[in-house]
Amino acid sequence: MSLVSRGLGIGVLTPAALSESRWRDAVEVIEAPDFSPKVVNWLMHRPQAGRLARPIATFGEALKVALKTRGRF
């Protein structure tokens, strides 16, 4: 919310989170009834991950399974 309050971005949060935010008076709340959030996952790592190659691959496979099993969020 700090970036949003300085005009450097947008934010999406619950009314409860906004009411507790120290920046609540510094931001403009807009209604967006047609807003449909989407989750995009990217797993990025350096080409030669070395000792992290196996954990990265394991995490990537677990993410694929979870997304296929649960479908769209």
PQR file of N, CA, C, O and H, with PARSE charges and radii, in Angstrom:
ATOM      1  N   MET A   1       0.810  -1.186   0.000 -0.4000 1.5000
ATOM      2  CA  MET A   1       0.000   0.000   0.000 -0.0000 2.0000
ATOM      3  C   MET A   1       0.860   1.260   0.000  0.5500 1.7000
ATOM      4  O   MET A   1       0.401   2.330  -0.399 -0.5500 1.4000
ATOM      5  N   SER A   2       2.074   1.136   0.435 -0.4000 1.5000
ATOM      6  CA  SER A   2       2.963   2.294   0.420 -0.0000 2.0000
ATOM      7  C   SER A   2       3.133   2.830  -1.000  0.5500 1.7000
ATOM      8  O   SER A   2       3.038   4.037  -1.225 -0.5500 1.4000
ATOM      9  H   SER A   2       2.447   0.266   0.760  0.4000 1.0000
ATOM     10  N   LEU A   3       3.385   1.933  -1.962 -0.4000 1.5000
ATOM     11  CA  LEU A   3       3.538   2.361  -3.357 -0.0000 2.0000
ATOM     12  C   LEU A   3       2.243   2.949  -3.899  0.5500 1.7000
ATOM     13  O   LEU A   3       2.263   3.949  -4.616 -0.5500 1.4000
ATOM     14  H   LEU A   3       3.461   0.952  -1.780  0.4000 1.0000
ATOM     15  N   VAL A   4       1.128   2.334  -3.561 -0.4000 1.5000
ATOM     16  CA  VAL A   4      -0.173   2.827  -4.014 -0.0000 2.0000
ATOM     17  C   VAL A   4      -0.411   4.231  -3.472  0.5500 1.7000
ATOM     18  O   VAL A   4      -0.852   5.115  -4.206 -0.5500 1.4000
ATOM     19  H   VAL A   4       1.112   1.522  -2.978  0.4000 1.0000
ATOM     20  N   SER A   5      -0.121   4.437  -2.197 -0.4000 1.5000
ATOM     21  CA  SER A   5      -0.361   5.742  -1.580 -0.0000 2.0000
ATOM     22  C   SER A   5       0.511   6.834  -2.188  0.5500 1.7000
ATOM     23  O   SER A   5       0.184   8.016  -2.093 -0.5500 1.4000
ATOM     24  H   SER A   5       0.237   3.718  -1.600  0.4000 1.0000
ATOM     25  N   ARG A   6       1.629   6.438  -2.817 -0.4000 1.5000
ATOM     26  CA  ARG A   6       2.513   7.409  -3.474 -0.0000 2.0000
ATOM     27  C   ARG A   6       2.238   7.522  -4.967  0.5500 1.7000
ATOM     28  O   ARG A   6       2.986   8.177  -5.693 -0.5500 1.4000
ATOM     29  H   ARG A   6       1.895   5.477  -2.895  0.4000 1.0000
ATOM     30  N   GLY A   7       1.155   6.880  -5.427 -0.4000 1.5000
ATOM     31  CA  GLY A   7       0.782   6.966  -6.831 -0.0000 2.0000
ATOM     32  C   GLY A   7       1.632   6.110  -7.745  0.5500 1.7000
ATOM     33  O   GLY A   7       1.739   6.397  -8.938 -0.5500 1.4000
ATOM     34  H   GLY A   7       0.548   6.348  -4.837  0.4000 1.0000
ATOM     35  N   LEU A   8       2.240   5.061  -7.206 -0.4000 1.5000
ATOM     36  CA  LEU A   8       3.150   4.231  -7.988 -0.0000 2.0000
ATOM     37  C   LEU A   8       2.604   2.843  -8.286  0.5500 1.7000
ATOM     38  O   LEU A   8       3.369   1.947  -8.642 -0.5500 1.4000
ATOM     39  H   LEU A   8       2.153   4.828  -6.237  0.4000 1.0000
ATOM     40  N   GLY A   9       1.317   2.650  -8.151 -0.4000 1.5000
ATOM     41  CA  GLY A   9       0.768   1.336  -8.450 -0.0000 2.0000
ATOM     42  C   GLY A   9      -0.683   1.239  -8.041  0.5500 1.7000
ATOM     43  O   GLY A   9      -1.299   2.212  -7.608 -0.5500 1.4000
ATOM     44  H   GLY A   9       0.696   3.378  -7.862  0.4000 1.0000
ATOM     45  N   ILE A  10      -1.212   0.038  -8.188 -0.4000 1.5000
ATOM     46  CA  ILE A  10      -2.573  -0.237  -7.748 -0.0000 2.0000
ATOM     47  C   ILE A  10      -2.510  -1.372  -6.733  0.5500 1.7000
ATOM     48  O   ILE A  10      -1.538  -2.126  -6.691 -0.5500 1.4000
ATOM     49  H   ILE A  10      -0.712  -0.753  -8.540  0.4000 1.0000
ATOM     50  N   GLY A  11      -3.532  -1.483  -5.935 -0.4000 1.5000
ATOM     51  CA  GLY A  11      -3.563  -2.542  -4.934 -0.0000 2.0000
ATOM     52  C   GLY A  11      -4.930  -3.182  -4.876  0.5500 1.7000
ATOM     53  O   GLY A  11      -5.943  -2.550  -5.174 -0.5500 1.4000
ATOM     54  H   GLY A  11      -4.321  -0.871  -5.969  0.4000 1.0000
ATOM     55  N   VAL A  12      -4.944  -4.425  -4.495 -0.4000 1.5000
ATOM     56  CA  VAL A  12      -6.188  -5.164  -4.309 -0.0000 2.0000
ATOM     57  C   VAL A  12      -6.133  -5.744  -2.912  0.5500 1.7000
ATOM     58  O   VAL A  12      -5.224  -6.510  -2.589 -0.5500 1.4000
ATOM     59  H   VAL A  12      -4.121  -4.938  -4.253  0.4000 1.0000
ATOM     60  N   LEU A  13      -7.089  -5.388  -2.088 -0.4000 1.5000
ATOM     61  CA  LEU A  13      -7.113  -5.928  -0.743 -0.0000 2.0000
ATOM     62  C   LEU A  13      -8.533  -5.941  -0.214  0.5500 1.7000
ATOM     63  O   LEU A  13      -9.430  -5.320  -0.784 -0.5500 1.4000
ATOM     64  H   LEU A  13      -7.827  -4.766  -2.349  0.4000 1.0000
ATOM     65  N   THR A  14      -8.721  -6.646   0.864 -0.4000 1.5000
ATOM     66  CA  THR A  14     -10.045  -6.767   1.462 -0.0000 2.0000
ATOM     67  C   THR A  14     -10.390  -5.483   2.208  0.5500 1.7000
ATOM     68  O   THR A  14      -9.494  -4.740   2.609 -0.5500 1.4000
ATOM     69  H   THR A  14      -7.992  -7.151   1.326  0.4000 1.0000
ATOM     70  N   PRO A  15     -11.687  -5.215   2.399 -0.5600 1.5000
ATOM     71  CA  PRO A  15     -12.074  -4.043   3.185  0.2800 2.0000
ATOM     72  C   PRO A  15     -11.463  -4.057   4.591  0.5500 1.7000
ATOM     73  O   PRO A  15     -11.083  -3.011   5.118 -0.5500 1.4000
ATOM     74  N   ALA A  16     -11.372  -5.235   5.187 -0.4000 1.5000
ATOM     75  CA  ALA A  16     -10.785  -5.329   6.528 -0.0000 2.0000
ATOM     76  C   ALA A  16      -9.317  -4.918   6.508  0.5500 1.7000
ATOM     77  O   ALA A  16      -8.855  -4.200   7.395 -0.5500 1.4000
ATOM     78  H   ALA A  16     -11.681  -6.085   4.759  0.4000 1.0000
ATOM     79  N   ALA A  17      -8.587  -5.374   5.493 -0.4000 1.5000
ATOM     80  CA  ALA A  17      -7.170  -5.008   5.388 -0.0000 2.0000
ATOM     81  C   ALA A  17      -7.013  -3.511   5.155  0.5500 1.7000
ATOM     82  O   ALA A  17      -6.100  -2.892   5.702 -0.5500 1.4000
ATOM     83  H   ALA A  17      -8.963  -5.957   4.772  0.4000 1.0000
ATOM     84  N   LEU A  18      -7.892  -2.925   4.349 -0.4000 1.5000
ATOM     85  CA  LEU A  18      -7.827  -1.484   4.109 -0.0000 2.0000
ATOM     86  C   LEU A  18      -8.106  -0.712   5.390  0.5500 1.7000
ATOM     87  O   LEU A  18      -7.423   0.268   5.687 -0.5500 1.4000
ATOM     88  H   LEU A  18      -8.633  -3.428   3.904  0.4000 1.0000
ATOM     89  N   SER A  19      -9.096  -1.143   6.141 -0.4000 1.5000
ATOM     90  CA  SER A  19      -9.440  -0.414   7.367 -0.0000 2.0000
ATOM     91  C   SER A  19      -8.314  -0.440   8.388  0.5500 1.7000
ATOM     92  O   SER A  19      -8.208   0.467   9.213 -0.5500 1.4000
ATOM     93  H   SER A  19      -9.652  -1.939   5.900  0.4000 1.0000
ATOM     94  N   GLU A  20      -7.472  -1.469   8.344 -0.4000 1.5000
ATOM     95  CA  GLU A  20      -6.342  -1.578   9.266 -0.0000 2.0000
ATOM     96  C   GLU A  20      -5.065  -0.931   8.719  0.5500 1.7000
ATOM     97  O   GLU A  20      -4.083  -0.792   9.448 -0.5500 1.4000
ATOM     98  H   GLU A  20      -7.559  -2.206   7.673  0.4000 1.0000
ATOM     99  N   SER A  21      -5.074  -0.539   7.450 -0.4000 1.5000
ATOM    100  CA  SER A  21      -3.863  -0.014   6.815 -0.0000 2.0000
ATOM    101  C   SER A  21      -3.583   1.418   7.257  0.5500 1.7000
ATOM    102  O   SER A  21      -4.497   2.234   7.374 -0.5500 1.4000
ATOM    103  H   SER A  21      -5.872  -0.653   6.858  0.4000 1.0000
ATOM    104  N   ARG A  22      -2.326   1.706   7.497 -0.4000 1.5000
ATOM    105  CA  ARG A  22      -1.975   3.080   7.874 -0.0000 2.0000
ATOM    106  C   ARG A  22      -2.077   4.030   6.687  0.5500 1.7000
ATOM    107  O   ARG A  22      -2.029   5.247   6.869 -0.5500 1.4000
ATOM    108  H   ARG A  22      -1.583   1.043   7.402  0.4000 1.0000
ATOM    109  N   TRP A  23      -2.217   3.499   5.479 -0.4000 1.5000
ATOM    110  CA  TRP A  23      -2.324   4.319   4.273 -0.0000 2.0000
ATOM    111  C   TRP A  23      -3.773   4.476   3.807  0.5500 1.7000
ATOM    112  O   TRP A  23      -4.011   5.006   2.722 -0.5500 1.4000
ATOM    113  H   TRP A  23      -2.256   2.510   5.331  0.4000 1.0000
ATOM    114  N   ARG A  24      -4.732   4.030   4.596 -0.4000 1.5000
ATOM    115  CA  ARG A  24      -6.134   4.023   4.155 -0.0000 2.0000
ATOM    116  C   ARG A  24      -6.647   5.407   3.761  0.5500 1.7000
ATOM    117  O   ARG A  24      -7.498   5.514   2.879 -0.5500 1.4000
ATOM    118  H   ARG A  24      -4.539   3.599   5.477  0.4000 1.0000
ATOM    119  N   ASP A  25      -6.145   6.467   4.399 -0.4000 1.5000
ATOM    120  CA  ASP A  25      -6.617   7.814   4.064 -0.0000 2.0000
ATOM    121  C   ASP A  25      -5.852   8.428   2.897  0.5500 1.7000
ATOM    122  O   ASP A  25      -6.212   9.503   2.415 -0.5500 1.4000
ATOM    123  H   ASP A  25      -5.454   6.380   5.116  0.4000 1.0000
ATOM    124  N   ALA A  26      -4.806   7.757   2.444 -0.4000 1.5000
ATOM    125  CA  ALA A  26      -3.970   8.298   1.370 -0.0000 2.0000
ATOM    126  C   ALA A  26      -4.264   7.657   0.020  0.5500 1.7000
ATOM    127  O   ALA A  26      -3.626   7.997  -0.977 -0.5500 1.4000
ATOM    128  H   ALA A  26      -4.513   6.884   2.835  0.4000 1.0000
ATOM    129  N   VAL A  27      -5.224   6.733  -0.025 -0.4000 1.5000
ATOM    130  CA  VAL A  27      -5.542   6.057  -1.280 -0.0000 2.0000
ATOM    131  C   VAL A  27      -6.990   6.310  -1.663  0.5500 1.7000
ATOM    132  O   VAL A  27      -7.829   6.623  -0.818 -0.5500 1.4000
ATOM    133  H   VAL A  27      -5.743   6.457   0.784  0.4000 1.0000
ATOM    134  N   GLU A  28      -7.261   6.170  -2.938 -0.4000 1.5000
ATOM    135  CA  GLU A  28      -8.623   6.310  -3.445 -0.0000 2.0000
ATOM    136  C   GLU A  28      -9.189   4.923  -3.711  0.5500 1.7000
ATOM    137  O   GLU A  28      -8.583   4.126  -4.427 -0.5500 1.4000
ATOM    138  H   GLU A  28      -6.579   5.916  -3.624  0.4000 1.0000
ATOM    139  N   VAL A  29     -10.334   4.642  -3.144 -0.4000 1.5000
ATOM    140  CA  VAL A  29     -10.991   3.352  -3.350 -0.0000 2.0000
ATOM    141  C   VAL A  29     -11.910   3.472  -4.557  0.5500 1.7000
ATOM    142  O   VAL A  29     -12.716   4.398  -4.642 -0.5500 1.4000
ATOM    143  H   VAL A  29     -10.826   5.290  -2.562  0.4000 1.0000
ATOM    144  N   ILE A  30     -11.786   2.536  -5.486 -0.4000 1.5000
ATOM    145  CA  ILE A  30     -12.661   2.517  -6.656 -0.0000 2.0000
ATOM    146  C   ILE A  30     -13.405   1.187  -6.690  0.5500 1.7000
ATOM    147  O   ILE A  30     -12.886   0.165  -6.242 -0.5500 1.4000
ATOM    148  H   ILE A  30     -11.131   1.784  -5.416  0.4000 1.0000
ATOM    149  N   GLU A  31     -14.595   1.207  -7.211 -0.4000 1.5000
ATOM    150  CA  GLU A  31     -15.382  -0.006  -7.384 -0.0000 2.0000
ATOM    151  C   GLU A  31     -15.037  -0.606  -8.744  0.5500 1.7000
ATOM    152  O   GLU A  31     -14.938   0.114  -9.737 -0.5500 1.4000
ATOM    153  H   GLU A  31     -15.017   2.038  -7.575  0.4000 1.0000
ATOM    154  N   ALA A  32     -14.860  -1.898  -8.788 -0.4000 1.5000
ATOM    155  CA  ALA A  32     -14.543  -2.595 -10.038 -0.0000 2.0000
ATOM    156  C   ALA A  32     -15.340  -3.893 -10.090  0.5500 1.7000
ATOM    157  O   ALA A  32     -14.776  -4.975  -9.926 -0.5500 1.4000
ATOM    158  H   ALA A  32     -14.940  -2.483  -7.981  0.4000 1.0000
ATOM    159  N   PRO A  33     -16.660  -3.791 -10.318 -0.5600 1.5000
ATOM    160  CA  PRO A  33     -17.510  -4.983 -10.262  0.2800 2.0000
ATOM    161  C   PRO A  33     -17.178  -6.047 -11.306  0.5500 1.7000
ATOM    162  O   PRO A  33     -17.467  -7.224 -11.089 -0.5500 1.4000
ATOM    163  N   ASP A  34     -16.582  -5.664 -12.424 -0.4000 1.5000
ATOM    164  CA  ASP A  34     -16.246  -6.635 -13.469 -0.0000 2.0000
ATOM    165  C   ASP A  34     -14.834  -7.193 -13.329  0.5500 1.7000
ATOM    166  O   ASP A  34     -14.379  -7.956 -14.181 -0.5500 1.4000
ATOM    167  H   ASP A  34     -16.347  -4.709 -12.600  0.4000 1.0000
ATOM    168  N   PHE A  35     -14.145  -6.818 -12.267 -0.4000 1.5000
ATOM    169  CA  PHE A  35     -12.768  -7.269 -12.065 -0.0000 2.0000
ATOM    170  C   PHE A  35     -12.752  -8.769 -11.810  0.5500 1.7000
ATOM    171  O   PHE A  35     -13.489  -9.276 -10.964 -0.5500 1.4000
ATOM    172  H   PHE A  35     -14.514  -6.197 -11.575  0.4000 1.0000
ATOM    173  N   SER A  36     -11.906  -9.471 -12.551 -0.4000 1.5000
ATOM    174  CA  SER A  36     -11.790 -10.917 -12.411 -0.0000 2.0000
ATOM    175  C   SER A  36     -10.311 -11.270 -12.273  0.5500 1.7000
ATOM    176  O   SER A  36      -9.615 -11.425 -13.276 -0.5500 1.4000
ATOM    177  H   SER A  36     -11.307  -9.060 -13.239  0.4000 1.0000
ATOM    178  N   PRO A  37      -9.830 -11.398 -11.039 -0.5600 1.5000
ATOM    179  CA  PRO A  37      -8.398 -11.667 -10.861  0.2800 2.0000
ATOM    180  C   PRO A  37      -8.004 -13.035 -11.393  0.5500 1.7000
ATOM    181  O   PRO A  37      -8.774 -13.993 -11.329 -0.5500 1.4000
ATOM    182  N   LYS A  38      -6.808 -13.103 -11.912 -0.4000 1.5000
ATOM    183  CA  LYS A  38      -6.272 -14.361 -12.424 -0.0000 2.0000
ATOM    184  C   LYS A  38      -4.892 -14.569 -11.810  0.5500 1.7000
ATOM    185  O   LYS A  38      -4.145 -13.612 -11.605 -0.5500 1.4000
ATOM    186  H   LYS A  38      -6.182 -12.325 -11.964  0.4000 1.0000
ATOM    187  N   VAL A  39      -4.568 -15.794 -11.525 -0.4000 1.5000
ATOM    188  CA  VAL A  39      -3.264 -16.129 -10.964 -0.0000 2.0000
ATOM    189  C   VAL A  39      -2.389 -16.683 -12.077  0.5500 1.7000
ATOM    190  O   VAL A  39      -2.771 -17.634 -12.759 -0.5500 1.4000
ATOM    191  H   VAL A  39      -5.174 -16.571 -11.692  0.4000 1.0000
ATOM    192  N   VAL A  40      -1.232 -16.098 -12.256 -0.4000 1.5000
ATOM    193  CA  VAL A  40      -0.261 -16.571 -13.240 -0.0000 2.0000
ATOM    194  C   VAL A  40       0.990 -16.966 -12.473  0.5500 1.7000
ATOM    195  O   VAL A  40       1.532 -16.172 -11.705 -0.5500 1.4000
ATOM    196  H   VAL A  40      -0.922 -15.325 -11.702  0.4000 1.0000
ATOM    197  N   ASN A  41       1.440 -18.181 -12.680 -0.4000 1.5000
ATOM    198  CA  ASN A  41       2.620 -18.676 -11.975 -0.0000 2.0000
ATOM    199  C   ASN A  41       3.778 -18.832 -12.937  0.5500 1.7000
ATOM    200  O   ASN A  41       3.643 -19.420 -14.010 -0.5500 1.4000
ATOM    201  H   ASN A  41       1.000 -18.826 -13.304  0.4000 1.0000
ATOM    202  N   TRP A  42       4.899 -18.307 -12.542 -0.4000 1.5000
ATOM    203  CA  TRP A  42       6.136 -18.487 -13.289 -0.0000 2.0000
ATOM    204  C   TRP A  42       7.161 -19.023 -12.308  0.5500 1.7000
ATOM    205  O   TRP A  42       7.314 -18.488 -11.210 -0.5500 1.4000
ATOM    206  H   TRP A  42       5.009 -17.830 -11.670  0.4000 1.0000
ATOM    207  N   LEU A  43       7.848 -20.053 -12.690 -0.4000 1.5000
ATOM    208  CA  LEU A  43       8.941 -20.581 -11.878 -0.0000 2.0000
ATOM    209  C   LEU A  43      10.219 -20.276 -12.642  0.5500 1.7000
ATOM    210  O   LEU A  43      10.511 -20.909 -13.657 -0.5500 1.4000
ATOM    211  H   LEU A  43       7.724 -20.488 -13.582  0.4000 1.0000
ATOM    212  N   MET A  44      10.976 -19.310 -12.153 -0.4000 1.5000
ATOM    213  CA  MET A  44      12.185 -18.876 -12.853 -0.0000 2.0000
ATOM    214  C   MET A  44      13.407 -19.182 -11.995  0.5500 1.7000
ATOM    215  O   MET A  44      13.384 -19.040 -10.773 -0.5500 1.4000
ATOM    216  H   MET A  44      10.740 -18.797 -11.329  0.4000 1.0000
ATOM    217  N   HIS A  45      14.458 -19.598 -12.660 -0.4000 1.5000
ATOM    218  CA  HIS A  45      15.722 -19.856 -11.978 -0.0000 2.0000
ATOM    219  C   HIS A  45      16.837 -19.742 -12.995  0.5500 1.7000
ATOM    220  O   HIS A  45      16.601 -19.737 -14.203 -0.5500 1.4000
ATOM    221  H   HIS A  45      14.477 -19.713 -13.653  0.4000 1.0000
ATOM    222  N   ARG A  46      18.029 -19.652 -12.500 -0.4000 1.5000
ATOM    223  CA  ARG A  46      19.168 -19.559 -13.412 -0.0000 2.0000
ATOM    224  C   ARG A  46      19.332 -20.884 -14.152  0.5500 1.7000
ATOM    225  O   ARG A  46      18.937 -21.925 -13.628 -0.5500 1.4000
ATOM    226  H   ARG A  46      18.221 -19.656 -11.518  0.4000 1.0000
ATOM    227  N   PRO A  47      19.898 -20.874 -15.341 -0.5600 1.5000
ATOM    228  CA  PRO A  47      20.013 -22.103 -16.140  0.2800 2.0000
ATOM    229  C   PRO A  47      20.726 -23.243 -15.421  0.5500 1.7000
ATOM    230  O   PRO A  47      20.272 -24.386 -15.474 -0.5500 1.4000
ATOM    231  N   GLN A  48      21.814 -22.953 -14.762 -0.4000 1.5000
ATOM    232  CA  GLN A  48      22.532 -23.994 -14.038 -0.0000 2.0000
ATOM    233  C   GLN A  48      22.258 -23.809 -12.548  0.5500 1.7000
ATOM    234  O   GLN A  48      22.967 -23.068 -11.866 -0.5500 1.4000
ATOM    235  H   GLN A  48      22.183 -22.024 -14.719  0.4000 1.0000
ATOM    236  N   ALA A  49      21.242 -24.477 -12.057 -0.4000 1.5000
ATOM    237  CA  ALA A  49      20.806 -24.269 -10.679 -0.0000 2.0000
ATOM    238  C   ALA A  49      21.675 -25.000  -9.663  0.5500 1.7000
ATOM    239  O   ALA A  49      21.529 -24.788  -8.459 -0.5500 1.4000
ATOM    240  H   ALA A  49      20.666 -25.079 -12.611  0.4000 1.0000
ATOM    241  N   GLY A  50      22.567 -25.849 -10.127 -0.4000 1.5000
ATOM    242  CA  GLY A  50      23.476 -26.538  -9.205 -0.0000 2.0000
ATOM    243  C   GLY A  50      22.740 -27.360  -8.163  0.5500 1.7000
ATOM    244  O   GLY A  50      21.872 -28.167  -8.498 -0.5500 1.4000
ATOM    245  H   GLY A  50      22.686 -26.022 -11.104  0.4000 1.0000
ATOM    246  N   ARG A  51      23.085 -27.154  -6.906 -0.4000 1.5000
ATOM    247  CA  ARG A  51      22.478 -27.948  -5.831 -0.0000 2.0000
ATOM    248  C   ARG A  51      20.996 -27.641  -5.627  0.5500 1.7000
ATOM    249  O   ARG A  51      20.298 -28.377  -4.930 -0.5500 1.4000
ATOM    250  H   ARG A  51      23.789 -26.499  -6.634  0.4000 1.0000
ATOM    251  N   LEU A  52      20.518 -26.559  -6.232 -0.4000 1.5000
ATOM    252  CA  LEU A  52      19.099 -26.225  -6.113 -0.0000 2.0000
ATOM    253  C   LEU A  52      18.250 -26.830  -7.229  0.5500 1.7000
ATOM    254  O   LEU A  52      17.027 -26.687  -7.217 -0.5500 1.4000
ATOM    255  H   LEU A  52      21.085 -25.961  -6.798  0.4000 1.0000
ATOM    256  N   ALA A  53      18.875 -27.499  -8.183 -0.4000 1.5000
ATOM    257  CA  ALA A  53      18.132 -28.056  -9.318 -0.0000 2.0000
ATOM    258  C   ALA A  53      17.044 -29.023  -8.867  0.5500 1.7000
ATOM    259  O   ALA A  53      15.913 -28.947  -9.348 -0.5500 1.4000
ATOM    260  H   ALA A  53      19.868 -27.616  -8.193  0.4000 1.0000
ATOM    261  N   ARG A  54      17.366 -29.919  -7.963 -0.4000 1.5000
ATOM    262  CA  ARG A  54      16.373 -30.904  -7.516 -0.0000 2.0000
ATOM    263  C   ARG A  54      15.219 -30.250  -6.746  0.5500 1.7000
ATOM    264  O   ARG A  54      14.063 -30.544  -7.050 -0.5500 1.4000
ATOM    265  H   ARG A  54      18.284 -29.981  -7.573  0.4000 1.0000
ATOM    266  N   PRO A  55      15.481 -29.373  -5.759 -0.5600 1.5000
ATOM    267  CA  PRO A  55      14.354 -28.715  -5.084  0.2800 2.0000
ATOM    268  C   PRO A  55      13.496 -27.878  -6.034  0.5500 1.7000
ATOM    269  O   PRO A  55      12.274 -27.833  -5.890 -0.5500 1.4000
ATOM    270  N   ILE A  56      14.128 -27.219  -6.999 -0.4000 1.5000
ATOM    271  CA  ILE A  56      13.364 -26.423  -7.965 -0.0000 2.0000
ATOM    272  C   ILE A  56      12.469 -27.326  -8.801  0.5500 1.7000
ATOM    273  O   ILE A  56      11.301 -27.005  -9.020 -0.5500 1.4000
ATOM    274  H   ILE A  56      15.120 -27.255  -7.116  0.4000 1.0000
ATOM    275  N   ALA A  57      12.996 -28.440  -9.266 -0.4000 1.5000
ATOM    276  CA  ALA A  57      12.204 -29.384 -10.062 -0.0000 2.0000
ATOM    277  C   ALA A  57      11.063 -29.969  -9.241  0.5500 1.7000
ATOM    278  O   ALA A  57       9.945 -30.107  -9.737 -0.5500 1.4000
ATOM    279  H   ALA A  57      13.945 -28.700  -9.088  0.4000 1.0000
ATOM    280  N   THR A  58      11.341 -30.312  -7.987 -0.4000 1.5000
ATOM    281  CA  THR A  58      10.307 -30.865  -7.105 -0.0000 2.0000
ATOM    282  C   THR A  58       9.191 -29.855  -6.887  0.5500 1.7000
ATOM    283  O   THR A  58       8.012 -30.200  -6.963 -0.5500 1.4000
ATOM    284  H   THR A  58      12.250 -30.200  -7.584  0.4000 1.0000
ATOM    285  N   PHE A  59       9.560 -28.613  -6.617 -0.4000 1.5000
ATOM    286  CA  PHE A  59       8.556 -27.566  -6.426 -0.0000 2.0000
ATOM    287  C   PHE A  59       7.743 -27.358  -7.699  0.5500 1.7000
ATOM    288  O   PHE A  59       6.521 -27.228  -7.642 -0.5500 1.4000
ATOM    289  H   PHE A  59      10.518 -28.332  -6.556  0.4000 1.0000
ATOM    290  N   GLY A  60       8.414 -27.325  -8.844 -0.4000 1.5000
ATOM    291  CA  GLY A  60       7.719 -27.144 -10.115 -0.0000 2.0000
ATOM    292  C   GLY A  60       6.713 -28.243 -10.389  0.5500 1.7000
ATOM    293  O   GLY A  60       5.596 -27.971 -10.830 -0.5500 1.4000
ATOM    294  H   GLY A  60       9.407 -27.430  -8.890  0.4000 1.0000
ATOM    295  N   GLU A  61       7.098 -29.474 -10.132 -0.4000 1.5000
ATOM    296  CA  GLU A  61       6.177 -30.602 -10.336 -0.0000 2.0000
ATOM    297  C   GLU A  61       4.997 -30.527  -9.368  0.5500 1.7000
ATOM    298  O   GLU A  61       3.858 -30.779  -9.762 -0.5500 1.4000
ATOM    299  H   GLU A  61       8.005 -29.695  -9.774  0.4000 1.0000
ATOM    300  N   ALA A  62       5.259 -30.186  -8.117 -0.4000 1.5000
ATOM    301  CA  ALA A  62       4.177 -30.063  -7.130 -0.0000 2.0000
ATOM    302  C   ALA A  62       3.208 -28.956  -7.528  0.5500 1.7000
ATOM    303  O   ALA A  62       1.997 -29.100  -7.362 -0.5500 1.4000
ATOM    304  H   ALA A  62       6.184 -29.982  -7.798  0.4000 1.0000
ATOM    305  N   LEU A  63       3.732 -27.863  -8.048 -0.4000 1.5000
ATOM    306  CA  LEU A  63       2.879 -26.767  -8.503 -0.0000 2.0000
ATOM    307  C   LEU A  63       2.010 -27.206  -9.674  0.5500 1.7000
ATOM    308  O   LEU A  63       0.817 -26.903  -9.705 -0.5500 1.4000
ATOM    309  H   LEU A  63       4.716 -27.746  -8.183  0.4000 1.0000
ATOM    310  N   LYS A  64       2.588 -27.912 -10.633 -0.4000 1.5000
ATOM    311  CA  LYS A  64       1.812 -28.415 -11.776 -0.0000 2.0000
ATOM    312  C   LYS A  64       0.674 -29.318 -11.316  0.5500 1.7000
ATOM    313  O   LYS A  64      -0.460 -29.175 -11.774 -0.5500 1.4000
ATOM    314  H   LYS A  64       3.557 -28.158 -10.608  0.4000 1.0000
ATOM    315  N   VAL A  65       0.975 -30.242 -10.416 -0.4000 1.5000
ATOM    316  CA  VAL A  65      -0.042 -31.172  -9.909 -0.0000 2.0000
ATOM    317  C   VAL A  65      -1.144 -30.408  -9.184  0.5500 1.7000
ATOM    318  O   VAL A  65      -2.328 -30.668  -9.399 -0.5500 1.4000
ATOM    319  H   VAL A  65       1.897 -30.357 -10.044  0.4000 1.0000
ATOM    320  N   ALA A  66      -0.759 -29.471  -8.330 -0.4000 1.5000
ATOM    321  CA  ALA A  66      -1.750 -28.708  -7.568 -0.0000 2.0000
ATOM    322  C   ALA A  66      -2.666 -27.915  -8.490  0.5500 1.7000
ATOM    323  O   ALA A  66      -3.876 -27.869  -8.270 -0.5500 1.4000
ATOM    324  H   ALA A  66       0.203 -29.260  -8.155  0.4000 1.0000
ATOM    325  N   LEU A  67      -2.107 -27.299  -9.508 -0.4000 1.5000
ATOM    326  CA  LEU A  67      -2.921 -26.501 -10.418 -0.0000 2.0000
ATOM    327  C   LEU A  67      -3.834 -27.373 -11.268  0.5500 1.7000
ATOM    328  O   LEU A  67      -4.965 -26.976 -11.548 -0.5500 1.4000
ATOM    329  H   LEU A  67      -1.123 -27.336  -9.686  0.4000 1.0000
ATOM    330  N   LYS A  68      -3.379 -28.538 -11.684 -0.4000 1.5000
ATOM    331  CA  LYS A  68      -4.229 -29.449 -12.460 -0.0000 2.0000
ATOM    332  C   LYS A  68      -5.333 -30.033 -11.596  0.5500 1.7000
ATOM    333  O   LYS A  68      -6.462 -30.205 -12.056 -0.5500 1.4000
ATOM    334  H   LYS A  68      -2.460 -28.860 -11.457  0.4000 1.0000
ATOM    335  N   THR A  69      -5.011 -30.338 -10.350 -0.4000 1.5000
ATOM    336  CA  THR A  69      -5.968 -30.960  -9.441 -0.0000 2.0000
ATOM    337  C   THR A  69      -7.053 -29.988  -9.004  0.5500 1.7000
ATOM    338  O   THR A  69      -8.234 -30.336  -8.970 -0.5500 1.4000
ATOM    339  H   THR A  69      -4.094 -30.198  -9.977  0.4000 1.0000
ATOM    340  N   ARG A  70      -6.654 -28.791  -8.676 -0.4000 1.5000
ATOM    341  CA  ARG A  70      -7.597 -27.813  -8.123 -0.0000 2.0000
ATOM    342  C   ARG A  70      -8.270 -26.966  -9.186  0.5500 1.7000
ATOM    343  O   ARG A  70      -9.280 -26.318  -8.912 -0.5500 1.4000
ATOM    344  H   ARG A  70      -5.695 -28.508  -8.703  0.4000 1.0000
ATOM    345  N   GLY A  71      -7.734 -26.960 -10.381 -0.4000 1.5000
ATOM    346  CA  GLY A  71      -8.323 -26.154 -11.445 -0.0000 2.0000
ATOM    347  C   GLY A  71      -8.075 -24.677 -11.232  0.5500 1.7000
ATOM    348  O   GLY A  71      -7.117 -24.284 -10.565 -0.5500 1.4000
ATOM    349  H   GLY A  71      -6.913 -27.486 -10.604  0.4000 1.0000
ATOM    350  N   ARG A  72      -8.934 -23.871 -11.798 -0.4000 1.5000
ATOM    351  CA  ARG A  72      -8.786 -22.414 -11.694 -0.0000 2.0000
ATOM    352  C   ARG A  72      -9.132 -21.944 -10.306  0.5500 1.7000
ATOM    353  O   ARG A  72      -9.986 -22.519  -9.631 -0.5500 1.4000
ATOM    354  H   ARG A  72      -9.711 -24.190 -12.339  0.4000 1.0000
ATOM    355  N   PHE A  73      -8.460 -20.895  -9.887 -0.4000 1.5000
ATOM    356  CA  PHE A  73      -8.730 -20.307  -8.568 -0.0000 2.0000
ATOM    357  C   PHE A  73      -9.886 -19.362  -8.647  0.5500 1.7000
ATOM    358  O   PHE A  73     -10.267 -18.767  -7.639 -0.5500 1.4000
ATOM    359  H   PHE A  73      -7.766 -20.428 -10.435  0.4000 1.0000
TER
END
